[in-house]
């Protein structure tokens, strides 16, 4: 898919070049304007074009402003006005404004895209507006989740993936010196820890079955993907969670709760810190938000590993441009700068963001800066990169269709299966029904 997109980008560049050659043959028309008018025109040509940029606080708002200020100071053609929106409703504000044609020129969007925005032709095709073959080819394979019908609609900032979090001190206390290498080993070890501790320590928790309900979507996607599940039949465009893979995956998750290995309600982040939880799975978020990294009280007591299984969840953050923008060249100039390989260390250091490039296709200087970041926390980066490498690009791309309905249905219904309120197949049938109705 990326090769076809690159061919389109090259063809677009050739057409532009031919158009430029044609215009050079036009007869020169003498400029009879006055000197004062000429000076005014020259001054106007040096004025920057202002574009509007709506961002979510992926990192500290002050840091985002510093980056935008840095861009504005070095750009001779573009001035960016920044508006940082809250996580609570920022996505909705962006979608509504862009759909109404009154939104920003450049804006935040999840790297997997939003199918409704693509289908409504609200996003600017980047390969037709300044992204070159060489620039597109630098991305790793996850870029396919930002491509629809050979059009690149998003410039990735960074990705996130699931990790396994381990309290190694607790595991050793109950006789486990090695980390589990499979989900079956997790279940066996967790059952032993829960039982031997008399329930004082929970052996394992699926994030989302605690106080952070939204996260059950991610936990479910990891297990579902590992069992070979797919969200959609892409030919019929129908939801397919009620499948053999879906039933097996959800039955496996349910067994942790039906057998008393895990329980509901307790915050996995808090319990992990306090020593009341031996293992759980979640994104790279707690590394920063919970300040696990650098916590003196936790030093030497914990570690992380890549997500278990053959596949799993990956998500991401990206920039898009509005198809209605009057200034596509200015938008692309800013997007390239903000998401460039040179800026990758910013996202890596601030949020452990997985950088989106194939480092073998970067310059020696760019690669060295990224490698330097990897050396700051080698165990964490090795785990994150391993999780991202085996993540399902297909599932990542499928998730854009019926996203909101799926998100809402899963976080409500998966829990109903785990706690036994509904049968597994009934849950999966209902998810499919709600997603299909939304599409």
Secondary structure, DSSP 8 states (H G I E B T S, - for coil): -HHHHHHHHHHHHHHHHHHHHHHTTS--------HHHHHHHHHHHTS-EEEEEEEE-SS-HHHHHHHHHHHHHH-SSEEEEEEEE-TTTHHHHHHHHHHHT-S-SEEEEETT--HHHHHTT-B--GGGTT--HHHHHTB-GGGGGGEETTEE--EEEEEEE-EEEE-HHHHHHTT--S--SSHHHHHHHHHHHHHHTTTSSEEEEETTSSS-GGGHHHHHHHHHHHTT--SEETTTTEE--SSHHHHHHHHHHHHHHHTTS--SSS-HHHHHHHTSEEEEEE-THHHHHT--TT-TTTTTT-EEEE-SSS---EEEEEEEEBTT-S-HHHHHHHHHHHTSGGGHHHHHHHH--B--B-GGGS-HHHHHHHHHHHTTTHHHHHHHHHHHHTS-HHHHHHTTTTHHHHHHHHHHHHHHHHTTSS-HHHHHHHHHHHHHHH-
